[in-house]
Amino acid sequence: MLLFVVVLFSVFYLFQINRMTYALVMLKEIPEEKHEKIFRTINVLVTILLVSFYVEVYVAM
């Protein structure tokens, strides 16, 4: 059950982070060539954050 809640939260959170990243990229007028690298970096870092959150919550139980 905990895994389902964390996955559901993670999908929503990643979607929101990507929306904010896209808004930032458009606002700062960053060249198209750099978009993929920016999104990949942010998604990897957020995924690491979410996995560490899950591990911490799972260990605490």
PyMOL commands that set and color helices and strands:
alter all, ss='L'
color gray80, all
select helices_A, chain A and resi 2-27+32-60
alter helices_A, ss='H'
color red, helices_A
deselect
rebuild
show_as cartoon
